[in-house]
Amino acid sequence: MDIDIEVNNEVIKAKKGETILEALTKNGIKVPTLCHMEGFTPTGACRMCVVEIEGKKELIPSCSYPIEGWMKIKTHSSRVIKARKMIVELLLSNHPDDCFYCIKNQNCELQKLAYELNIRERKITGKKANAKLDYSSPGIIRDTAKCILCERCVRVCNEIIGVSALDIINRGNNTTIATSMDKDINFSNCIICGQCLLVCPTGALYERTNFDLLNEVLNNPKIKVVAQYSPSVSVSLADELGLKSGKDISQYLNAILKKIGFDKVFYSSFGADIAIHEQALELNDIIKNKRETPLISSNCPAWIKYMEQSYPDLIPYVSKVKSPQQILGALIKRSVADKENLHPEEIFSVSIMPCTAKKFEASREEMTYKGVSDIDLVITTRELAKLIQLYGLSMDNIEPEMADEPFNNRSTASMLLSVSGGLCESIIRSVYKNSTGKEIVKTKLAKLRTNKLVKKQSVIIDKTKLEFVAVSGLKNVKSILDDIRNKKSEFHFLEILTCPDGCINGGGQPLACTEKEIKARSKTIYDIDNKETINVAGDNEKLNDIYKNHFYKNHNYKKLLYTYYSERDVMQ
């Protein structure tokens, strides 16, 4: 029911049950906040969103106060602005003075509020926090001195991811956000998904970057530097470069990476086609032998770490096929080395991914072959944007180029791995064609393209009904995993992606992206799939070539494509 409220001497429409902040935002009235996140239950922790309501003695937090029809609201009265300035000044009183070289400089919400409120000097001096940088994780760095206790990271980790690696500890002036037992993050149950990085308003959490090493190898003529990138990067980078949201810039990205100094540029999608093909074979084997155990996906490294920590008894159900990043990394170290007459260690393999957990995955001991790592360095979409800026490159003067052979071809099925439900859809296509010789009609898989975080799809192949489930956001998968433990599951394949909506919303993607931007990325992926003709991984001719001319002649080829997992002990 619509009701009228008065805001800044003007009448606006609001709905009963909305909070004041929701009503103001819907009507284009901006109110600052530091703790509020859309879709989460409001806490009113930061108090930045306070407004003045006629008849109320105290200022009211607009994020948590419901609309009432009689309200007369002032959003920017002198009293309100004074209160907001006081809050920011208190936050700045013990905040580090390193904005000039802070990772969030010009992208910091606290800095932005200080500017908007015209705070140009420190009026309150507080005792500086004796915090140290936590460099223990291969993917995430914590700087607790810059934490403003907004609790966003805690809530995302608990309510969306369901890991609860972070929580508030201590009281009063000693209050802080920490991991279990206040240990370094690498000794916690953190799965390095990076969703906390996307919501942190300051520089308290950010990805670990190693540009010094990258620049060193790029300028070393004795090292062949090779790059691969995920399709979820090529449809997200546009947001960081100020282009149309969701635009696929893969061919321009090929040229940019060459100008930066990479000797070869490949599509990670080629590795995705191999991963799809191999997992389809695994599933075919389960169906053929009528095994009752489902097959669980293995392409998300954050999920794999979570599984090793919390569900190690399910390791036998998890696909042993490496992720696309690691498959292509292994092939690069052998194929390119053979072609260039180099040793694998003379190739420096860089992977450009939407995910901070990929940094962890690349560092795993299991992801080596004869002592040589599949991937030497992982950078995120955000880091790639900074690298492009560092080299002074612009899209304005770049001519598009193709990726390099032999990994410059892919099916559209490989592109689908960027979105939740995409792996299920891709494997169904492969299993269906392997069994019938025909391609399945895409519209029969429409349930995998909904906006739901849990998607279920049934398909009949050779008179056998197969059940597929795709889940994004780990909190949503716990009941399903418990059913598997208790032998109650009735599906054949389970796709798990840690980040909501999949890799297009990964922890290494552009900050502060909106739901509209995420949908634009998904739409681009689906548009490519609808327009192009090679829709099944096994129809990639170059994939068939590598199987025929290399894999089938080398009985040890599965050592490049498969891995193993082990129980991981952490403090819960």
Protein Blocks (a to p, Z undefined) as FASTA:
>chain_A
ZZdddeehiacdddehiafklmmmmnopacddfkbcghiaceklnommgccdehiabdcd
fklcccdfkbccdfkbfklmmmmmmmmmmmmmmgccklkmgckgoiafklmmmmmnopab
dfbdcddddddddfkbmkbccdfklpgolommmmmmmmmnonopaccedehjlbccddeh
hiafklmcbehlommmmmmmblmbccdddfklmmmmmmmmkbccdddddfklmmmmmmmn
opaehiacklmmmmmmmmnopabdcdfklmmmmmmmmmmmmmmmmmmnopabdcddfkbm
klmmmmmmmmmmlmmmpcfbdcfklmmmmmmmmmmmmmnopafklpccddddfbfklmmm
mmpmklcgehiafblbdcdfklmmmmmmmnopafklcccdddddfklcccfklmmmmpgh
klmmmmmmmmmmmmnopacdfklmmmmmccbfbdcddddeehiacdddddehjklmmmmm
mmmmnopacbfbdcddfbghijmlcfkbcehiafklmmmmmmmmmmmmmmpmblbfklmm
klmmmmmmmmmmmmklmmmmpccdddddddZZ
